[in-house]
Amino acid sequence: MHDSGKNKIEIGQSSGSNERHKSEKIAELLFSDAKPGTHWEEKYPSRELPKGAYVTRFAPSPTGFLHVGGVMQALTDEAEAKRSGGVFILRIEDTDRARFVEGAEEAIYDGLDWAGVHVDEGGREKKGNYGPYKQSERLETYLTYAKELIKNGFAYPCFCTSEELQKVREEQERTKQPRMYSGTCRDLSEKSIEEYINAGKRFTVRLKVPEGETVEWNDLTKKNPITWDTKNIDDQVLLKSDGFPTYHLANVVDDHLMGVNRVYRGEEWISSTPKHLLMYKALGWKAPEFGHLVLLRELETQQKLSKRKGEAGLEWYKKEGYAPEALRNFLTRIMWAHPEGRDVYPHEDFIRGFDVHKMGEGAPQVNPKLLEHINQEYLARLDPEKRLEEVVNWAKAFEPEFAEICMKHRDDAERYLGIEPERMKKLSEAKALFGFYFSELYVTAAREELLSETAGDEAKMKEVLTAYVNEFYGQEDGHDAWQAKVRKLASRTGLKDKNIFMLLRKVLTGSKNSPPLYEVMQALGGEEVLKRINAIRQKPGTF
């Protein structure tokens, strides 16, 4: 089958009048007498790894944006593989063509790169010897094992139409029965199957779930074994009529051939695990260990973090101004407690210390306050050069003019961002918090705001500013000496200290909130300070 060009078909490429021909070719491949299986086992030999090493995989589908919960799972996979000396694989599961979104695959690569998730095999570079790492490029492989399952009585062709299946589902809903396949085609004779195929009827391939058995496994994240009665397991479709596999067949085949021995996925896949374990058994393969991670929850509602909500997508966190390292720290923190009780720590601490058995069964929560705290701490701890790099990288995407200004005044920008850096909780706040330092972005406070410090007396305000310039410009006073002189100026002009200080703050920064005034003036330099004060005091009449 694998070496004969006449048996190869372009699965999923034909349509219209070619549809029957394609169906016939799939049937020929599935029901011929050729021996299945050996080709792929030879192509993907067993891995030679240290004892106790884990091969893990993150296998997203390109059906939309990268979910932040997916990043959390990828971090788990990466940590498990790195700590044990194993291999971490990125595999694209793109066999659901109806939900495929153009550009989503690149978005997955970009998102993982941004979040600092590093893979050993697969990914954009397609590195590794167990590829292809995209399921749409492995279709012939799945036909081989669908054929083996049929031949050994663990799967069967189903000729039911979508209309017939819909009627059954509607009746099941009406009578409040479980939505499961009715078994119409489960025991068709070989003669009936041959007649249907010869008549050109389209078919799927379904798993033939054994009756009267129990499936049990020890889940890595649960205290007790999980047990499933086969009467509650559906005869799942494994191969669609267009030759594309469903998730259930493809991920089992790929995990086996790629040597994956530890699988992490969301808890919503627990009900699928019995089906997968039945296939491992039917194919004579050793199943990997499974760990089903509790899904991310919203803090207030305790509901699953839905893909329909913006904050579920990685792009939302980028736009909001969370640094990638801080978000990564947050995602590891909500599923793992640092042994020293720290919220902010090097990622290597998580890789070394994470133990899935100690996760517990409580749901990790997206706590905005914790995320802001971690992001704020992270940004404050960076050296000036790295802090500016983070700000510029964010601004290039969302505030390109601000990014250009920062790069134009690079040395000054590093110094400005180093004045009370803990004020910045998110990168998106940088322009509002530090933009006033740059002459291109500086805007003085509104007239009413300035006059409020002298009870609306414009002459008094200009008198104070003129006196300040005459007494202070060109002098290099230390903080205490400068502050003492300002207080004397306040006393002489009959104003309160706080009004003088606030007036200067508003004139120089355009806001009543800023880093300490003396430090601001030192950063601006005497020439810029004079320029900004004179712009107010020298305006004729009202302004």
Secondary structure as GFF3:
##gff-version 3
##sequence-region A 1 543
A	DSSP	three_ten_helix	5	7	.	.	.	ID=ss1
A	DSSP	alpha_helix	18	31	.	.	.	ID=ss2
A	DSSP	alpha_helix	38	43	.	.	.	ID=ss3
A	DSSP	beta_strand	55	58	.	.	.	ID=ss4
A	DSSP	alpha_helix	68	84	.	.	.	ID=ss5
A	DSSP	beta_strand	87	90	.	.	.	ID=ss6
A	DSSP	three_ten_helix	97	99	.	.	.	ID=ss7
A	DSSP	alpha_helix	104	115	.	.	.	ID=ss8
A	DSSP	beta_strand	121	122	.	.	.	ID=ss9
A	DSSP	three_ten_helix	135	137	.	.	.	ID=ss10
A	DSSP	alpha_helix	139	151	.	.	.	ID=ss11
A	DSSP	beta_strand	155	158	.	.	.	ID=ss12
A	DSSP	alpha_helix	162	174	.	.	.	ID=ss13
A	DSSP	alpha_helix	190	198	.	.	.	ID=ss14
A	DSSP	beta_strand	204	207	.	.	.	ID=ss15
A	DSSP	beta_strand	214	217	.	.	.	ID=ss16
A	DSSP	beta_strand	226	229	.	.	.	ID=ss17
A	DSSP	three_ten_helix	230	232	.	.	.	ID=ss18
A	DSSP	beta_strand	237	239	.	.	.	ID=ss19
A	DSSP	alpha_helix	247	257	.	.	.	ID=ss20
A	DSSP	beta_strand	262	266	.	.	.	ID=ss21
A	DSSP	three_ten_helix	267	272	.	.	.	ID=ss22
A	DSSP	alpha_helix	273	283	.	.	.	ID=ss23
A	DSSP	beta_strand	289	293	.	.	.	ID=ss24
A	DSSP	beta_strand	297	298	.	.	.	ID=ss25
A	DSSP	three_ten_helix	310	312	.	.	.	ID=ss26
A	DSSP	alpha_helix	314	320	.	.	.	ID=ss27
A	DSSP	alpha_helix	324	333	.	.	.	ID=ss28
A	DSSP	alpha_helix	347	353	.	.	.	ID=ss29
A	DSSP	three_ten_helix	356	358	.	.	.	ID=ss30
A	DSSP	beta_strand	365	366	.	.	.	ID=ss31
A	DSSP	alpha_helix	368	381	.	.	.	ID=ss32
A	DSSP	alpha_helix	384	398	.	.	.	ID=ss33
A	DSSP	alpha_helix	400	408	.	.	.	ID=ss34
A	DSSP	alpha_helix	410	417	.	.	.	ID=ss35
A	DSSP	three_ten_helix	421	423	.	.	.	ID=ss36
A	DSSP	three_ten_helix	427	429	.	.	.	ID=ss37
A	DSSP	alpha_helix	430	434	.	.	.	ID=ss38
A	DSSP	three_ten_helix	435	437	.	.	.	ID=ss39
A	DSSP	alpha_helix	447	451	.	.	.	ID=ss40
A	DSSP	three_ten_helix	452	454	.	.	.	ID=ss41
A	DSSP	alpha_helix	458	472	.	.	.	ID=ss42
A	DSSP	alpha_helix	479	493	.	.	.	ID=ss43
A	DSSP	alpha_helix	497	509	.	.	.	ID=ss44
A	DSSP	alpha_helix	517	524	.	.	.	ID=ss45
A	DSSP	alpha_helix	526	537	.	.	.	ID=ss46
###
